Amino acid sequence: MMLALSGKDIASKIAEKIPESIVEATPGYLVVKNEALLKVATFLKDASGLDFDYLNYITAVDYYDHFEIVYMLSSLEHNHSLVIKTRCYDRRNPVLPSVVSLWQGADFQEREIYDLMGISFEGHPNMKRIFLWESFEGHPLRKEFR
């Protein structure tokens, strides 16, 4: 069984290397500033003892006033996992950095979030719809979609 690491414990390690990147740290997850997401993700993947080499999933949630994007990371070597989150407050043009360069498994997951929620991932090698046709208007998983 995989050990879920505390966001509070990992936050201190991240804050040493990437100051002011943490928004919130709880026992269950860690919230990072969206502009620091790629740096934090790189640190989590490369830091000795953490080695989060596997991306389990990325998903997004619409909370009316913001989008929350959730990443579950695992280290196969150390048998531990961590949930990190980031938030987008711009509903007209939500953009996050892509993590495809770190985890290839993010490719289709970022495209799915783009297609269904309208969140773009800057630096993604093929940011286009994956389920719906290109001329489809809107993003069906948004709260305001009709």
C-alpha positions, 0 to 999 in steps of 0.5 A: 500500500502506498503511503500518502505524504502530508502536504504540510511536511512537503511544504517546508521542503518546497519553501526552502527551494522555491520561496513563496510558492505555497498557498496552503498546506494541509495533511491531505494536499498542497496548494501551489501558486499557478505561476510556480507549478512547473518549478514545484513539479520539477522539484518534486520529480527530481528531489532526492528522497521524493522522486515523484516519477509517476503522474497518477492523474490530473483533474479539474473542478469548477468552483464558480469563482475559480478552477482548481486543478488537482495532480496526484503524484507517486514515487514508485521507488519510495512507494509514496504519493502526494496530491498537489493543487493549483487554482485559476481565477481567470474564467475567461482565459485560464492558463497553466503551465503544462507538465508534459515535459515532466510526465508524458502521461499528462498529454491526453489528460491536459487535452481532456481538461482543455476540451471539457473545462477550457483550461489551456496548458502553456507549452503543451505540444498539441493543445487541441480538443480530444473528445469534441470537434474543433468547432464545438462552442463551449466547454461542457464541464463548466458550471455555466455551460448550457 
